[in-house]
Amino acid sequence: DESVERITARPAIEVEAQELKLPLRGQFVFVIERTYYAAGRPVETADITIPGDRYELVYRIPID
């Protein structure tokens, strides 16, 4: 029925910096916690970590 995303920014931990091939220690990443709901119950979650300097987060929110 809906999804909820919680987005935060923080310095990358060492393993993230290695996996994401970040050039500088302490570079920031976006952390997206996404949860999908059906009839008010959570049915799926995703934790997504992306480099903060390579992505732009854009959301379209319809207004009724």
Beta strands, then each sheet from edge to edge (+ up, - down):
strand 1: 2-11
strand 2: 28-38
strand 3: 41-51
sheet 1: 1+ 2- 3+
end
